[in-house]
Amino acid sequence: AVVSTQSTGTFVLTHFVLCYSPSLNMRLGYNRRAANRAAGKAGAAAKNAGPKYPHPRNLTLLFKEGAVDGEASADPFTIELQMYMEMKGFPHKVHVVDPEKGKNLPDWFRKNNWDGILPMTKYDKEQYKLGSAETMMALEKKFRVPLMSNGGMGAGRFRGKTVKNLTLSLLKSVRPYDSTNPDWTDLVHEFKQLDEYLVQCHGKEGDYLKSKRFSLWDIRMVPALYNLVTIANYFKPGFVMPDEVPHLRSYLNHAFEDPVFKKFCPSVRKIVRYYEPKLNMRIVLPDDVV
C-alpha cells in the first residue's frame, strides 16, 4: 500500500498494490485439496466399515426368540445362518423377534412375510429372503467372495433337510432306535451315504465336505446333526451313532470342535427347550445340564 502525507499530518491511501506469488498459492491450494480428499476418504471408510470385497448393504437378520428372552432360538436353521454370516464376514444387524406375540417386529415384516417364516433377511433396498437356505443361496450367488459353495453340488444331497425332518419323526415315534423303526432305518441310510461321501473327500479336498474349512454344505449339516446326537437320549433313551459310519463319527467330532461352530453352538438346555413344544413333551433336566 502506498500512502501520502498532507500538511495536516493525516495519511491518505492513494493506491493498493497486490503482490502475487503463483508458486506459493498453487502449493497452498494443492495442500488444501489433498487434506480435504484425505479427510473425505477417512470419513467414508469410517462410515462404510466392513469387508473390502462386495457385500450386501443394510443387511438385517430376523431370528426367532428362543427359551431365553432376547436370545435367538436353538433352531438349526438359525445356527447355520449365524455361522454363514460369520464366515462371510458381512456386516449386519440382528433382531430377535416373536411373531406370535408381535414382539420386536419391524414395519416391513408382515407385508413381506405373511406366513411368519424365520429366519428372515432384508438387504440392499427391497430384497427379502425367507428361511436360511434361500438366504444363503441368494447371497452366495450374488456375493461370491469369500467362496463358500466351492466344489459344485457334489454334496448337495447332504443338505441336512433330511436329518432335520427325521429328527422330529424319530423322537415322536414310540419305537426304539432299531430296524423296526422306519425313521431310524431312513436315518441310518442317510448316515451311510454321507459316510461314503466323506471317504471320497478325506485325503483329497480336506477335513470337511469340500475343503479344510466349513463350506455351505457343512454349515447345513452340522447344526442339525449336533441337535440330534445331543438331545436324542433325553427324549428317548438308546440313541447311539451306528458303528457302520466311522468316518461320519470322526467328521462330527472334528466339526463340533470348530471355532465357528462353537461360537454359535446352543447349550443342551436351550436345544431341549426348543424341541419340547414340537414333541409335546416336558423334560426335567438335571441341575448340572447347562
C-alpha positions as CSV (number, residue, x, y, z in Angstrom):
1,A,0.0,0.0,0.0
2,V,1.3,3.5,-0.9
3,V,0.4,6.4,1.3
4,S,1.0,10.2,1.1
5,T,1.1,12.8,3.7
6,Q,-0.5,16.2,3.6
7,S,0.3,19.3,5.6
8,T,-2.4,18.5,8.1
9,G,-0.5,15.4,9.1
10,T,-3.2,12.9,8.0
11,F,-2.4,9.8,6.0
12,V,-4.3,9.2,2.8
13,L,-4.3,5.8,0.9
14,T,-3.6,6.7,-2.7
15,H,-3.5,3.1,-4.2
16,F,-3.0,-0.5,-3.3
17,V,-0.6,-3.0,-5.0
18,L,-1.3,-6.8,-4.6
19,C,1.8,-8.9,-4.6
20,Y,1.0,-12.3,-6.2
21,S,3.2,-15.4,-6.0
22,P,1.9,-18.2,-8.3
23,S,4.1,-20.9,-6.9
24,L,3.2,-20.3,-3.3
25,N,-0.5,-20.1,-3.9
26,M,-0.6,-23.2,-6.0
27,R,1.2,-25.1,-3.3
28,L,-1.2,-23.8,-0.7
29,G,-4.2,-24.8,-2.8
30,Y,-2.9,-28.2,-3.6
31,N,-2.2,-29.0,0.1
32,R,-5.7,-27.8,1.0
33,R,-7.3,-30.0,-1.6
34,A,-5.1,-33.0,-0.6
35,A,-6.1,-32.6,3.0
36,N,-9.8,-32.4,2.0
37,R,-9.5,-35.6,0.0
38,A,-7.8,-37.4,2.8
39,A,-10.5,-36.3,5.3
40,G,-13.2,-37.4,2.9
41,K,-11.7,-40.8,2.4
42,A,-11.2,-41.3,6.1
43,G,-14.9,-40.3,6.8
44,A,-16.2,-42.7,4.1
45,A,-14.1,-45.5,5.4
46,A,-15.4,-45.0,8.9
47,K,-19.0,-44.7,7.6
48,N,-18.8,-47.8,5.5
49,A,-16.7,-50.0,7.7
50,G,-16.8,-53.6,6.5
51,P,-15.1,-56.0,4.1
52,K,-13.3,-54.6,1.1
53,Y,-15.0,-57.1,-1.2
54,P,-18.6,-56.6,-2.4
55,H,-21.2,-57.3,0.3
56,P,-24.9,-56.7,0.8
57,R,-25.9,-53.2,2.1
58,N,-28.1,-52.6,5.1
59,L,-28.2,-56.4,5.8
60,T,-30.7,-57.2,8.6
61,L,-31.4,-60.6,10.0
62,L,-34.5,-61.6,11.9
63,F,-34.3,-64.7,14.3
64,K,-37.0,-66.3,16.3
65,E,-36.7,-65.8,20.0
66,G,-35.8,-68.9,22.0
67,A,-36.3,-70.1,25.5
68,V,-34.3,-67.2,26.9
69,D,-35.8,-63.7,26.4
70,G,-33.8,-61.7,23.9
71,E,-31.8,-64.7,22.6
72,A,-32.2,-66.5,19.3
73,S,-33.7,-69.9,19.2
74,A,-31.7,-73.2,19.1
75,D,-33.3,-73.9,15.8
76,P,-30.6,-75.4,13.4
77,F,-31.8,-73.1,10.7
78,T,-30.8,-70.1,12.9
79,I,-27.5,-71.6,13.9
80,E,-26.5,-72.3,10.3
81,L,-27.3,-68.8,9.2
82,Q,-25.3,-67.3,12.1
83,M,-22.3,-69.5,11.0
84,Y,-22.7,-68.5,7.4
85,M,-22.7,-64.8,8.2
86,E,-19.6,-65.2,10.5
87,M,-17.7,-66.9,7.8
88,K,-18.7,-64.5,5.0
89,G,-17.8,-61.5,7.2
90,F,-20.8,-59.5,6.1
91,P,-21.7,-56.6,8.4
92,H,-25.3,-57.0,9.6
93,K,-27.8,-56.2,12.2
94,V,-29.8,-58.8,14.2
95,H,-33.3,-58.6,15.6
96,V,-34.7,-61.3,17.8
97,V,-38.4,-61.4,17.2
98,D,-41.5,-63.4,18.2
99,P,-44.3,-63.1,15.5
100,E,-46.9,-64.8,17.7
101,K,-46.5,-62.1,20.4
102,G,-45.8,-59.4,17.9
103,K,-42.5,-58.7,19.7
104,N,-39.8,-56.6,18.1
105,L,-41.3,-56.9,14.6
106,P,-40.1,-54.3,12.1
107,D,-42.7,-52.5,9.9
108,W,-41.8,-54.4,6.8
109,F,-42.2,-57.9,8.3
110,R,-45.9,-58.6,7.9
111,K,-46.3,-57.3,4.3
112,N,-43.3,-59.4,3.1
113,N,-43.7,-62.5,5.2
114,W,-47.4,-63.5,5.7
115,D,-46.5,-66.9,7.0
116,G,-44.0,-65.7,9.6
117,I,-41.1,-67.8,8.3
118,L,-37.9,-67.3,10.2
119,P,-35.1,-66.7,9.8
120,M,-35.8,-63.7,7.5
121,T,-33.4,-61.5,5.8
122,K,-33.6,-58.0,4.3
123,Y,-30.7,-56.3,2.4
124,D,-29.9,-53.7,-0.2
125,K,-33.1,-51.7,-0.9
126,E,-36.0,-54.1,-1.0
127,Q,-34.5,-57.6,-1.1
128,Y,-36.3,-60.0,1.2
129,K,-35.4,-63.7,1.7
130,L,-37.3,-66.2,3.8
131,G,-35.5,-69.1,5.5
132,S,-31.8,-69.8,5.9
133,A,-31.5,-71.9,2.8
134,E,-33.0,-69.3,0.5
135,T,-30.9,-66.5,2.2
136,M,-27.6,-68.4,1.9
137,M,-28.1,-69.5,-1.7
138,A,-29.2,-66.0,-2.8
139,L,-26.2,-64.2,-1.1
140,E,-23.8,-66.9,-2.3
141,K,-24.9,-66.4,-5.9
142,K,-24.6,-62.6,-5.8
143,F,-21.6,-62.2,-3.4
144,R,-19.1,-64.9,-4.2
145,V,-16.2,-63.7,-2.0
146,P,-15.3,-65.4,0.2
147,L,-16.4,-68.5,-1.6
148,M,-18.5,-70.9,0.5
149,S,-20.0,-73.2,-2.1
150,N,-16.8,-74.3,-3.8
151,G,-16.7,-77.7,-5.4
152,G,-20.0,-77.7,-7.1
153,M,-23.1,-79.5,-5.9
154,G,-21.4,-82.9,-5.1
155,A,-22.5,-82.7,-1.5
156,G,-25.8,-81.1,-2.3
157,R,-27.9,-84.1,-1.4
158,F,-26.5,-83.8,2.2
159,R,-28.2,-80.5,2.8
160,G,-29.3,-81.5,6.3
161,K,-33.0,-81.2,5.4
162,T,-33.5,-85.0,5.7
163,V,-31.8,-85.1,9.1
164,K,-33.9,-82.2,10.3
165,N,-37.1,-83.8,9.2
166,L,-36.2,-87.3,10.5
167,T,-35.1,-85.9,13.9
168,L,-38.7,-84.9,14.8
169,S,-40.4,-88.0,13.5
170,L,-37.7,-90.2,15.1
171,L,-38.2,-88.6,18.5
172,K,-42.0,-88.7,18.2
173,S,-42.1,-92.4,17.4
174,V,-42.6,-94.8,20.3
175,R,-40.5,-97.4,18.5
176,P,-36.8,-98.0,19.6
177,Y,-33.8,-97.0,17.6
178,D,-33.6,-100.2,15.6
179,S,-34.6,-101.9,12.3
180,T,-38.3,-102.0,13.4
181,N,-38.4,-98.2,13.2
182,P,-38.6,-97.0,9.6
183,D,-37.4,-93.5,10.6
184,W,-34.3,-95.0,12.2
185,T,-33.7,-97.1,9.0
186,D,-34.0,-94.0,6.8
187,L,-31.6,-92.0,9.1
188,V,-29.0,-94.8,9.1
189,H,-29.3,-95.0,5.3
190,E,-28.6,-91.2,5.2
191,F,-25.7,-91.6,7.5
192,K,-24.2,-94.4,5.4
193,Q,-24.4,-92.2,2.2
194,L,-22.7,-89.4,4.0
195,D,-20.0,-91.7,5.4
196,E,-19.3,-92.9,1.8
197,Y,-19.0,-89.4,0.6
198,L,-16.6,-88.5,3.4
199,V,-14.3,-91.4,2.4
200,Q,-14.0,-89.7,-1.1
201,C,-13.4,-86.3,0.4
202,H,-10.8,-87.0,3.0
203,G,-7.3,-87.0,1.6
204,K,-8.4,-85.2,-1.5
205,E,-10.1,-82.0,-0.5
206,G,-9.6,-81.6,3.2
207,D,-11.1,-82.2,6.6
208,Y,-14.7,-81.2,5.7
209,L,-17.0,-81.9,2.8
210,K,-15.3,-79.5,0.4
211,S,-12.2,-78.0,1.9
212,K,-10.2,-77.5,5.1
213,R,-12.8,-75.0,6.3
214,F,-16.6,-75.1,6.6
215,S,-18.3,-75.0,3.2
216,L,-22.0,-74.2,2.6
217,W,-22.8,-77.9,2.8
218,D,-21.0,-78.4,6.1
219,I,-22.9,-75.5,7.6
220,R,-26.2,-77.0,6.5
221,M,-25.4,-80.4,8.1
222,V,-23.5,-79.8,11.3
223,P,-26.1,-77.9,13.4
224,A,-28.9,-80.4,12.6
225,L,-26.7,-83.4,13.5
226,Y,-25.5,-81.7,16.7
227,N,-29.0,-81.2,17.8
228,L,-29.9,-84.8,17.1
229,V,-26.9,-86.5,18.8
230,T,-27.0,-84.1,21.8
231,I,-30.6,-84.4,22.9
232,A,-32.0,-87.6,21.4
233,N,-31.4,-89.6,24.6
234,Y,-33.2,-87.0,26.8
235,F,-36.4,-87.6,24.9
236,K,-36.0,-91.3,24.1
237,P,-33.0,-93.3,25.5
238,G,-31.0,-95.7,23.4
239,F,-29.6,-93.4,20.7
240,V,-26.0,-94.1,19.6
241,M,-24.3,-93.4,16.3
242,P,-24.1,-96.6,14.2
243,D,-20.8,-98.5,14.1
244,E,-21.1,-98.6,10.3
245,V,-20.3,-94.9,9.9
246,P,-16.8,-94.4,11.4
247,H,-15.9,-91.6,9.1
248,L,-19.0,-89.7,9.9
249,R,-18.4,-90.0,13.6
250,S,-14.8,-88.7,13.2
251,Y,-16.1,-85.9,11.0
252,L,-18.6,-84.8,13.6
253,N,-16.1,-84.9,16.4
254,H,-13.9,-82.6,14.4
255,A,-16.7,-80.3,13.2
256,F,-18.2,-79.9,16.7
257,E,-14.8,-78.5,17.9
258,D,-14.6,-76.0,15.1
259,P,-14.3,-72.4,16.5
260,V,-17.0,-71.1,14.2
261,F,-19.5,-73.7,15.3
262,K,-18.6,-73.4,19.0
263,K,-19.2,-69.7,18.8
264,F,-22.9,-70.2,18.0
265,C,-23.5,-73.7,19.4
266,P,-26.5,-73.6,21.7
267,S,-26.5,-75.2,25.1
268,V,-28.1,-78.5,25.7
269,R,-30.8,-76.9,27.8
270,K,-31.7,-74.5,25.0
271,I,-31.9,-77.3,22.5
272,V,-34.2,-79.4,24.7
273,R,-36.4,-76.4,25.3
274,Y,-36.6,-75.8,21.5
275,Y,-37.8,-79.4,20.9
276,E,-40.2,-79.7,23.8
277,P,-43.2,-77.9,22.2
278,K,-42.6,-79.6,18.9
279,L,-42.7,-83.0,20.6
280,N,-45.4,-82.0,23.1
281,M,-43.2,-83.1,26.0
282,R,-41.6,-81.6,29.1
283,I,-38.2,-82.8,30.1
284,V,-36.8,-82.4,33.6
285,L,-33.1,-81.8,33.2
286,P,-30.5,-82.5,35.9
287,D,-29.1,-79.4,37.5
288,D,-25.7,-80.0,36.0
289,V,-27.0,-79.7,32.5
290,V,-26.3,-76.2,31.2
